[in-house]
Amino acid sequence: MQHLPPSRLDVSDDRRRVVLTWRDGPRVTAPSYWLYDNADDAYDPKSGHRLRPIRSLEGAQTVREARIEDGTVVLRFAPSGEERRVSLSALRAAADRTASRPLALWPTPESLDGEAPIRLQAYLSEDAGLRATLERLARTGIAFLSDAGREPRTVERVVARFGHIRETNYGRLFDVREEPDASHLAYTAIGLDLHTDNPYRDPVPTLQMLHVIETSHAGGESQFADGFAHAAAMRNESPLAFEALATTPVSFAYQGAAGERYEARAPIIETSVDGEVTGIRLNHRALRAPPVDVAERWYEAYLEFQRRVNAPAARLEQALLPGDIVLFDNRRILHGRAAYAGGRRWLQGCYADIDGLLATLSRLQHQERRA
């Protein structure tokens, strides 16, 4: 999007910051250190790493001169006397606080209608199929692949297209199917409440893949809900309840048969320093007692959030078939299943991390821009 140039450039009286104001309203105040450290030539074009050491900032304590020239702000710093240029587009982005990865929240699954699954072969062999899947997953938190067959270990090929498998205490791959004397409720035929996986790990695995190899003919439908969408709605409609879940750390734990114990402590709704929702940890089976002094307020908020995500209109419920694969963001998307009876049901899954996905998506987008 093209923007008009700034209507005004000012240097503060103490010369420690520059203020730019655009005709259409946005305004940014940029400190001298930020301007020097984020100049157009500050980064290596290959690695993206900074070229100048941290001690070089000592020479950028104040702005001696500032002017607009050819789409950049030209600055001379003191005491070093160095000249640097900062593009107006970078400063406008700072003024707009543009999100680097815009999300499409879906409080109801109707928002996902029209997004047909991508065939596994297109995902594996075509950059367009890979990019469409990764963009969908980054934007909505969930994506589906079809026609994947019934071959075990297919999820390894899925992950290899963008990153690496995140091995956990459940192994490199895990099989979700009914087992005699099951050590985990996932390995039974009972229904599972909406939840996120591994909340007792720090950090949690950020992506999960599930490949349907066999399926029951009676129940077992997969269920999904967008935790970020419902956290946003709670923040708007019940701010005190949101605050209780976002500021009260609670413990999650898991103990294995050999006595190994995993435990992590975090709020149900995790936020960044600027208040953005960055993660949901919701797994009632793994929850330990919340602090008793805030328990009444916390449980009321907890139950409200549960009611929101479990409302029938909020859930995407889908009978996945053999050959279907679902990929989802484990920090954002809550998943569960209906109980089933009769027949066999076998899903093979694994975890991965979203940084590899975003890095691959960035590469594909860069290639397209250069084409």
C-alpha positions as a Markdown table, in Angstrom:
| # | Residue | x | y | z |
|---|---|---|---|---|
| 1 | Met | 0.0 | 0.0 | 0.0 |
| 2 | Gln | 1.4 | 3.4 | -1.0 |
| 3 | His | 1.4 | 6.1 | 1.7 |
| 4 | Leu | 2.0 | 9.9 | 1.3 |
| 5 | Pro | 5.3 | 11.1 | 2.7 |
| 6 | Pro | 5.3 | 12.5 | 6.2 |
| 7 | Ser | 4.0 | 16.0 | 6.5 |
| 8 | Arg | 6.4 | 16.9 | 9.3 |
| 9 | Leu | 9.8 | 15.8 | 10.7 |
| 10 | Asp | 10.9 | 17.2 | 14.0 |
| 11 | Val | 14.0 | 16.5 | 16.2 |
| 12 | Ser | 13.3 | 16.8 | 20.0 |
| 13 | Asp | 14.9 | 19.6 | 21.9 |
| 14 | Asp | 17.4 | 17.2 | 23.5 |
| 15 | Arg | 18.1 | 15.7 | 20.1 |
| 16 | Arg | 17.6 | 12.2 | 21.4 |
| 17 | Arg | 14.6 | 11.4 | 19.2 |
| 18 | Val | 13.0 | 12.1 | 15.9 |
| 19 | Val | 9.2 | 12.6 | 15.4 |
| 20 | Leu | 7.5 | 11.9 | 12.0 |
| 21 | Thr | 3.9 | 12.8 | 11.4 |
| 22 | Trp | 2.0 | 11.6 | 8.3 |
| 23 | Arg | -0.8 | 13.5 | 6.6 |
| 24 | Asp | -3.2 | 10.7 | 7.2 |
| 25 | Gly | -2.7 | 10.6 | 10.9 |
| 26 | Pro | 0.0 | 8.2 | 12.1 |
| 27 | Arg | 2.9 | 9.5 | 14.1 |
| 28 | Val | 6.0 | 7.8 | 15.3 |
| 29 | Thr | 8.6 | 8.9 | 17.8 |
| 30 | Ala | 11.9 | 7.1 | 17.2 |
| 31 | Pro | 14.8 | 7.3 | 19.7 |
| 32 | Ser | 18.3 | 7.9 | 18.3 |
| 33 | Tyr | 19.5 | 4.5 | 19.3 |
| 34 | Trp | 16.6 | 2.8 | 17.5 |
| 35 | Leu | 17.2 | 4.8 | 14.3 |
| 36 | Tyr | 20.9 | 4.0 | 14.2 |
| 37 | Asp | 20.4 | 0.3 | 15.1 |
| 38 | Asn | 17.7 | -0.2 | 12.4 |
| 39 | Ala | 19.1 | 1.9 | 9.6 |
| 40 | Asp | 18.8 | 0.4 | 6.1 |
| 41 | Asp | 22.4 | -0.9 | 6.1 |
| 42 | Ala | 22.3 | -2.3 | 9.6 |
| 43 | Tyr | 21.7 | -5.9 | 8.5 |
| 44 | Asp | 23.6 | -8.4 | 6.5 |
| 45 | Pro | 21.5 | -9.1 | 3.3 |
| 46 | Lys | 22.2 | -12.8 | 3.4 |
| 47 | Ser | 21.8 | -13.8 | 7.1 |
| 48 | Gly | 19.7 | -10.9 | 8.3 |
| 49 | His | 22.0 | -10.5 | 11.3 |
| 50 | Arg | 23.2 | -7.1 | 12.5 |
| 51 | Leu | 26.5 | -6.0 | 11.0 |
| 52 | Arg | 27.6 | -3.5 | 13.8 |
| 53 | Pro | 28.5 | -4.6 | 17.3 |
| 54 | Ile | 26.5 | -3.3 | 20.3 |
| 55 | Arg | 29.3 | -1.0 | 21.4 |
| 56 | Ser | 28.8 | 1.0 | 18.2 |
| 57 | Leu | 25.5 | 2.4 | 19.8 |
| 58 | Glu | 27.7 | 4.5 | 22.0 |
| 59 | Gly | 28.2 | 6.8 | 19.0 |
| 60 | Ala | 24.5 | 7.3 | 18.4 |
| 61 | Gln | 23.4 | 9.1 | 21.6 |
| 62 | Thr | 21.9 | 12.1 | 19.8 |
| 63 | Val | 20.8 | 13.1 | 16.3 |
| 64 | Arg | 22.9 | 16.0 | 15.0 |
| 65 | Glu | 21.0 | 16.4 | 11.7 |
| 66 | Ala | 17.8 | 14.9 | 10.1 |
| 67 | Arg | 16.2 | 15.4 | 6.7 |
| 68 | Ile | 14.0 | 13.5 | 4.3 |
| 69 | Glu | 15.6 | 12.6 | 1.0 |
| 70 | Asp | 14.6 | 10.1 | -1.7 |
| 71 | Gly | 12.2 | 8.1 | 0.4 |
| 72 | Thr | 14.5 | 7.9 | 3.4 |
| 73 | Val | 15.3 | 9.9 | 6.5 |
| 74 | Val | 19.0 | 10.8 | 6.4 |
| 75 | Leu | 20.5 | 11.2 | 9.9 |
| 76 | Arg | 23.8 | 12.2 | 11.3 |
| 77 | Phe | 24.6 | 11.0 | 14.8 |
| 78 | Ala | 26.7 | 12.4 | 17.6 |
| 79 | Pro | 29.3 | 11.8 | 19.0 |
| 80 | Ser | 30.4 | 9.5 | 16.2 |
| 81 | Gly | 29.5 | 11.8 | 13.3 |
| 82 | Glu | 28.3 | 8.8 | 11.3 |
| 83 | Glu | 25.5 | 9.2 | 8.7 |
| 84 | Arg | 22.8 | 6.6 | 8.3 |
| 85 | Arg | 19.5 | 6.3 | 6.3 |
| 86 | Val | 16.3 | 4.8 | 7.5 |
| 87 | Ser | 13.6 | 4.1 | 4.9 |
| 88 | Leu | 10.2 | 5.9 | 5.4 |
| 89 | Ser | 8.5 | 2.5 | 4.8 |
| 90 | Ala | 10.2 | 1.1 | 7.9 |
| 91 | Leu | 9.2 | 4.1 | 9.9 |
| 92 | Arg | 5.6 | 4.0 | 8.6 |
| 93 | Ala | 5.4 | 0.3 | 9.6 |
| 94 | Ala | 6.6 | 1.2 | 13.1 |
| 95 | Ala | 3.9 | 3.9 | 13.2 |
| 96 | Asp | 1.2 | 1.6 | 12.0 |
| 97 | Arg | 2.5 | -1.2 | 14.4 |
| 98 | Thr | 1.8 | -3.6 | 11.5 |
| 99 | Ala | 1.4 | -7.2 | 12.6 |
| 100 | Ser | 4.0 | -9.5 | 11.2 |
| 101 | Arg | 1.7 | -12.4 | 11.0 |
| 102 | Pro | -2.0 | -11.4 | 10.9 |
| 103 | Leu | -4.4 | -14.0 | 12.2 |
| 104 | Ala | -7.9 | -14.9 | 11.0 |
| 105 | Leu | -9.8 | -15.7 | 14.2 |
| 106 | Trp | -12.8 | -18.1 | 13.8 |
| 107 | Pro | -15.2 | -18.0 | 16.7 |
| 108 | Thr | -17.5 | -20.3 | 14.7 |
| 109 | Pro | -16.3 | -22.8 | 12.0 |
| 110 | Glu | -18.3 | -21.1 | 9.3 |
| 111 | Ser | -15.3 | -18.8 | 8.8 |
| 112 | Leu | -13.4 | -21.8 | 7.5 |
| 113 | Asp | -16.0 | -22.8 | 4.9 |
| 114 | Gly | -14.7 | -22.9 | 1.3 |
| 115 | Glu | -11.2 | -24.0 | 2.3 |
| 116 | Ala | -11.0 | -27.4 | 0.7 |
| 117 | Pro | -8.3 | -29.8 | 1.9 |
| 118 | Ile | -5.1 | -29.8 | -0.1 |
| 119 | Arg | -4.1 | -33.2 | -1.6 |
| 120 | Leu | -1.0 | -34.7 | 0.0 |
| 121 | Gln | 0.7 | -35.1 | -3.3 |
| 122 | Ala | 0.3 | -31.4 | -4.1 |
| 123 | Tyr | 1.7 | -30.5 | -0.7 |
| 124 | Leu | 4.7 | -32.8 | -1.1 |
| 125 | Ser | 5.6 | -32.0 | -4.7 |
| 126 | Glu | 4.5 | -28.5 | -5.4 |
| 127 | Asp | 5.6 | -25.3 | -3.8 |
| 128 | Ala | 2.1 | -23.8 | -4.4 |
| 129 | Gly | 0.5 | -26.7 | -2.4 |
| 130 | Leu | 3.0 | -26.3 | 0.4 |
| 131 | Arg | 2.6 | -22.6 | 0.6 |
| 132 | Ala | -1.2 | -22.7 | 0.6 |
| 133 | Thr | -1.1 | -25.2 | 3.5 |
| 134 | Leu | 1.4 | -23.3 | 5.6 |
| 135 | Glu | -0.4 | -20.0 | 5.0 |
| 136 | Arg | -3.7 | -21.5 | 6.0 |
| 137 | Leu | -2.1 | -23.0 | 9.1 |
| 138 | Ala | -0.4 | -19.7 | 10.1 |
| 139 | Arg | -3.5 | -17.7 | 9.5 |
| 140 | Thr | -6.3 | -19.9 | 11.0 |
| 141 | Gly | -4.3 | -22.2 | 13.2 |
| 142 | Ile | -5.5 | -25.4 | 11.3 |
| 143 | Ala | -5.2 | -27.0 | 7.9 |
| 144 | Phe | -6.2 | -30.3 | 6.4 |
| 145 | Leu | -4.6 | -32.6 | 3.8 |
| 146 | Ser | -6.4 | -35.3 | 1.9 |
| 147 | Asp | -5.6 | -38.5 | -0.1 |
| 148 | Ala | -2.7 | -39.4 | 2.1 |
| 149 | Gly | -3.3 | -43.1 | 2.1 |
| 150 | Arg | -2.9 | -45.4 | 5.0 |
| 151 | Glu | 0.9 | -45.8 | 5.1 |
| 152 | Pro | 2.3 | -45.4 | 8.6 |
| 153 | Arg | 5.1 | -42.7 | 9.1 |
| 154 | Thr | 3.5 | -40.4 | 6.5 |
| 155 | Val | 3.5 | -37.6 | 9.1 |
| 156 | Glu | 7.3 | -37.7 | 8.9 |
| 157 | Arg | 7.2 | -36.7 | 5.2 |
| 158 | Val | 4.7 | -33.9 | 6.1 |
| 159 | Val | 7.0 | -32.4 | 8.7 |
| 160 | Ala | 10.1 | -32.7 | 6.5 |
| 161 | Arg | 8.6 | -30.3 | 4.0 |
| 162 | Phe | 9.0 | -27.4 | 6.5 |
| 163 | Gly | 11.0 | -28.4 | 9.6 |
| 164 | His | 11.8 | -31.1 | 12.1 |
| 165 | Ile | 9.8 | -33.4 | 14.4 |
| 166 | Arg | 9.8 | -32.4 | 18.0 |
| 167 | Glu | 10.3 | -35.6 | 20.0 |
| 168 | Thr | 8.6 | -35.8 | 23.4 |
| 169 | Asn | 8.2 | -38.3 | 26.2 |
| 170 | Tyr | 5.6 | -39.9 | 23.8 |
| 171 | Gly | 8.3 | -40.7 | 21.3 |
| 172 | Arg | 9.1 | -39.4 | 17.8 |
| 173 | Leu | 5.7 | -40.6 | 16.6 |
| 174 | Phe | 2.8 | -41.7 | 18.7 |
| 175 | Asp | -0.2 | -43.9 | 17.9 |
| 176 | Val | -3.7 | -42.9 | 19.1 |
| 177 | Arg | -5.7 | -46.1 | 19.4 |
| 178 | Glu | -7.5 | -48.2 | 22.0 |
| 179 | Glu | -5.2 | -50.3 | 24.1 |
| 180 | Pro | -5.9 | -52.8 | 26.9 |
| 181 | Asp | -4.9 | -51.5 | 30.3 |
| 182 | Ala | -4.3 | -48.0 | 28.7 |
| 183 | Ser | -1.9 | -45.7 | 30.5 |
| 184 | His | -3.5 | -42.6 | 28.9 |
| 185 | Leu | -7.1 | -41.7 | 28.3 |
| 186 | Ala | -6.3 | -40.9 | 24.6 |
| 187 | Tyr | -5.7 | -44.7 | 24.2 |
| 188 | Thr | -9.2 | -45.5 | 25.2 |
| 189 | Ala | -12.6 | -45.2 | 23.4 |
| 190 | Ile | -14.0 | -42.5 | 25.7 |
| 191 | Gly | -14.6 | -38.9 | 24.5 |
| 192 | Leu | -12.0 | -36.3 | 25.2 |
| 193 | Asp | -12.8 | -32.8 | 26.2 |
| 194 | Leu | -11.3 | -29.9 | 24.1 |
| 195 | His | -7.7 | -29.4 | 25.3 |
| 196 | Thr | -4.2 | -28.5 | 24.2 |
| 197 | Asp | -1.5 | -31.1 | 24.4 |
| 198 | Asn | 1.5 | -31.2 | 26.7 |
| 199 | Pro | 0.7 | -28.2 | 28.9 |
| 200 | Tyr | 3.1 | -29.6 | 31.5 |
| 201 | Arg | 6.1 | -29.1 | 29.1 |
| 202 | Asp | 8.1 | -25.8 | 28.8 |
| 203 | Pro | 8.0 | -25.0 | 26.0 |
| 204 | Val | 5.0 | -26.9 | 24.8 |
| 205 | Pro | 5.2 | -28.4 | 21.3 |
| 206 | Thr | 3.7 | -25.7 | 19.1 |
| 207 | Leu | 2.4 | -27.8 | 16.2 |
| 208 | Gln | 0.6 | -31.2 | 16.0 |
| 209 | Met | -0.1 | -33.5 | 13.1 |
| 210 | Leu | -2.6 | -36.4 | 13.1 |
| 211 | His | -2.9 | -38.9 | 10.2 |
| 212 | Val | -6.0 | -41.1 | 10.1 |
| 213 | Ile | -5.0 | -44.6 | 9.2 |
| 214 | Glu | -8.1 | -46.5 | 10.4 |
| 215 | Thr | -11.4 | -45.2 | 11.7 |
| 216 | Ser | -14.4 | -46.4 | 13.6 |
| 217 | His | -17.8 | -46.4 | 12.0 |
| 218 | Ala | -19.6 | -45.4 | 15.2 |
| 219 | Gly | -18.5 | -42.0 | 16.7 |
| 220 | Gly | -15.0 | -40.7 | 17.2 |
| 221 | Glu | -15.6 | -37.4 | 15.4 |
| 222 | Ser | -12.7 | -35.0 | 15.8 |
| 223 | Gln | -13.5 | -31.6 | 17.4 |
| 224 | Phe | -11.6 | -28.3 | 17.2 |
| 225 | Ala | -12.1 | -24.8 | 18.5 |
| 226 | Asp | -10.1 | -21.5 | 18.1 |
| 227 | Gly | -8.9 | -20.7 | 21.6 |
| 228 | Phe | -7.5 | -17.3 | 20.5 |
| 229 | Ala | -10.9 | -16.3 | 19.1 |
| 230 | His | -12.7 | -17.1 | 22.4 |
| 231 | Ala | -10.0 | -15.5 | 24.5 |
| 232 | Ala | -10.5 | -12.3 | 22.4 |
| 233 | Ala | -14.2 | -12.5 | 22.9 |
| 234 | Met | -13.8 | -13.0 | 26.7 |
| 235 | Arg | -11.4 | -10.0 | 26.8 |
| 236 | Asn | -14.1 | -7.8 | 25.2 |
| 237 | Glu | -17.2 | -9.1 | 27.0 |
| 238 | Ser | -15.8 | -10.3 | 30.4 |
| 239 | Pro | -12.5 | -8.4 | 31.0 |
| 240 | Leu | -12.3 | -9.4 | 34.7 |
| 241 | Ala | -12.6 | -13.1 | 33.8 |
| 242 | Phe | -10.0 | -12.7 | 31.1 |
| 243 | Glu | -7.7 | -11.0 | 33.6 |
| 244 | Ala | -8.1 | -13.9 | 36.0 |
| 245 | Leu | -7.1 | -16.5 | 33.4 |
| 246 | Ala | -4.3 | -14.3 | 32.0 |
| 247 | Thr | -2.6 | -13.3 | 35.3 |
| 248 | Thr | -3.0 | -16.4 | 37.5 |
| 249 | Pro | -0.3 | -19.0 | 37.0 |
| 250 | Val | -1.5 | -22.6 | 37.5 |
| 251 | Ser | 0.4 | -25.9 | 37.4 |
| 252 | Phe | 0.1 | -28.8 | 34.9 |
| 253 | Ala | 1.8 | -32.1 | 35.5 |
| 254 | Tyr | 2.3 | -35.6 | 34.1 |
| 255 | Gln | 4.0 | -38.5 | 35.7 |
| 256 | Gly | 5.1 | -41.5 | 33.7 |
| 257 | Ala | 5.1 | -45.1 | 34.7 |
| 258 | Ala | 8.8 | -45.1 | 35.6 |
| 259 | Gly | 8.3 | -42.1 | 37.9 |
| 260 | Glu | 9.5 | -39.4 | 35.5 |
| 261 | Arg | 7.5 | -36.2 | 36.1 |
| 262 | Tyr | 6.9 | -33.2 | 33.9 |
| 263 | Glu | 5.5 | -30.0 | 35.3 |
| 264 | Ala | 5.1 | -26.4 | 34.1 |
| 265 | Arg | 3.4 | -23.4 | 35.6 |
| 266 | Ala | 1.7 | -20.8 | 33.4 |
| 267 | Pro | -1.7 | -19.0 | 33.1 |
| 268 | Ile | -4.5 | -20.6 | 31.0 |
| 269 | Ile | -4.2 | -17.6 | 28.7 |
| 270 | Glu | -0.7 | -16.5 | 27.9 |
| 271 | Thr | 0.0 | -13.0 | 26.7 |
| 272 | Ser | 3.0 | -11.1 | 25.4 |
| 273 | Val | 4.3 | -8.0 | 27.2 |
| 274 | Asp | 2.1 | -5.8 | 24.9 |
| 275 | Gly | -1.0 | -7.8 | 25.8 |
| 276 | Glu | -1.3 | -10.0 | 22.6 |
| 277 | Val | -2.6 | -13.5 | 23.3 |
| 278 | Thr | 0.2 | -15.9 | 22.4 |
| 279 | Gly | -0.9 | -19.2 | 23.9 |
| 280 | Ile | -3.7 | -21.2 | 25.5 |
| 281 | Arg | -2.9 | -24.0 | 28.0 |
| 282 | Leu | -6.2 | -25.9 | 28.6 |
| 283 | Asn | -6.1 | -29.5 | 29.8 |
| 284 | His | -8.3 | -30.3 | 32.7 |
| 285 | Arg | -6.8 | -33.8 | 33.1 |
| 286 | Ala | -3.3 | -32.4 | 33.7 |
| 287 | Leu | -4.4 | -29.4 | 35.8 |
| 288 | Arg | -3.2 | -29.2 | 39.4 |
| 289 | Ala | -4.9 | -27.2 | 42.2 |
| 290 | Pro | -4.9 | -23.5 | 41.5 |
| 291 | Pro | -3.9 | -21.1 | 44.3 |
| 292 | Val | -6.7 | -21.4 | 47.0 |
| 293 | Asp | -6.7 | -17.6 | 47.8 |
| 294 | Val | -7.9 | -16.8 | 44.3 |
| 295 | Ala | -9.7 | -20.1 | 43.5 |
| 296 | Glu | -13.3 | -18.8 | 43.5 |
| 297 | Arg | -12.7 | -16.0 | 41.0 |
| 298 | Trp | -10.4 | -18.2 | 39.0 |
| 299 | Tyr | -12.8 | -21.2 | 38.7 |
| 300 | Glu | -15.7 | -18.9 | 37.6 |
| 301 | Ala | -13.5 | -17.5 | 34.8 |
| 302 | Tyr | -12.3 | -21.0 | 34.0 |
| 303 | Leu | -15.8 | -22.3 | 33.6 |
| 304 | Glu | -16.8 | -19.3 | 31.5 |
| 305 | Phe | -14.0 | -20.0 | 29.1 |
| 306 | Gln | -14.9 | -23.7 | 29.0 |
| 307 | Arg | -18.5 | -22.8 | 28.2 |
| 308 | Arg | -17.4 | -20.5 | 25.4 |
| 309 | Val | -15.1 | -23.0 | 23.6 |
| 310 | Asn | -17.5 | -25.9 | 24.1 |
| 311 | Ala | -20.6 | -24.1 | 22.8 |
| 312 | Pro | -22.0 | -26.3 | 19.9 |
| 313 | Ala | -21.7 | -23.3 | 17.5 |
| 314 | Ala | -18.0 | -22.8 | 18.4 |
| 315 | Arg | -16.8 | -26.3 | 17.6 |
| 316 | Leu | -15.7 | -27.6 | 14.3 |
| 317 | Glu | -16.7 | -31.3 | 14.4 |
| 318 | Gln | -15.6 | -33.5 | 11.6 |
| 319 | Ala | -15.5 | -37.3 | 11.0 |
| 320 | Leu | -12.0 | -37.6 | 9.6 |
| 321 | Leu | -11.6 | -40.5 | 7.2 |
| 322 | Pro | -8.6 | -42.8 | 6.4 |
| 323 | Gly | -6.1 | -40.8 | 4.4 |
| 324 | Asp | -7.0 | -37.5 | 6.1 |
| 325 | Ile | -4.3 | -35.5 | 7.9 |
| 326 | Val | -4.9 | -32.5 | 10.2 |
| 327 | Leu | -2.2 | -30.0 | 11.2 |
| 328 | Phe | -2.9 | -27.5 | 13.9 |
| 329 | Asp | -1.3 | -24.9 | 16.2 |
| 330 | Asn | -1.2 | -26.5 | 19.6 |
| 331 | Arg | -0.9 | -23.1 | 21.4 |
| 332 | Arg | -4.1 | -21.9 | 19.8 |
| 333 | Ile | -6.4 | -24.7 | 18.6 |
| 334 | Leu | -8.2 | -26.8 | 21.2 |
| 335 | His | -8.9 | -30.4 | 20.0 |
| 336 | Gly | -10.9 | -33.3 | 21.3 |
| 337 | Arg | -13.1 | -36.2 | 20.1 |
| 338 | Ala | -16.4 | -37.8 | 20.6 |
| 339 | Ala | -16.6 | -41.2 | 22.2 |
| 340 | Tyr | -16.7 | -44.2 | 19.8 |
| 341 | Ala | -17.7 | -47.8 | 19.9 |
| 342 | Gly | -17.2 | -50.7 | 17.5 |
| 343 | Gly | -14.6 | -50.9 | 14.7 |
| 344 | Arg | -11.0 | -49.8 | 14.8 |
| 345 | Arg | -9.6 | -46.3 | 15.1 |
| 346 | Trp | -5.9 | -45.5 | 14.6 |
| 347 | Leu | -4.4 | -42.1 | 14.3 |
| 348 | Gln | -0.7 | -41.6 | 14.0 |
| 349 | Gly | 0.7 | -38.3 | 15.1 |
| 350 | Cys | 3.8 | -36.2 | 15.9 |
| 351 | Tyr | 4.7 | -32.8 | 17.1 |
| 352 | Ala | 6.8 | -30.1 | 15.4 |
| 353 | Asp | 7.6 | -26.4 | 16.1 |
| 354 | Ile | 6.1 | -23.4 | 14.3 |
| 355 | Asp | 9.3 | -21.5 | 13.8 |
| 356 | Gly | 10.4 | -24.0 | 11.1 |
| 357 | Leu | 7.0 | -23.5 | 9.4 |
| 358 | Leu | 7.2 | -19.7 | 9.5 |
| 359 | Ala | 10.8 | -19.8 | 8.2 |
| 360 | Thr | 9.8 | -22.0 | 5.2 |
| 361 | Leu | 6.7 | -19.9 | 4.5 |
| 362 | Ser | 9.0 | -16.8 | 4.5 |
| 363 | Arg | 11.3 | -18.5 | 2.0 |
| 364 | Leu | 8.4 | -19.4 | -0.3 |
| 365 | Gln | 7.0 | -15.8 | -0.1 |
| 366 | His | 10.4 | -14.4 | -0.9 |
| 367 | Gln | 10.8 | -16.7 | -3.9 |
| 368 | Glu | 7.4 | -15.5 | -5.2 |
| 369 | Arg | 8.3 | -11.9 | -4.8 |
| 370 | Arg | 11.5 | -12.4 | -6.8 |
| 371 | Ala | 9.8 | -14.4 | -9.6 |
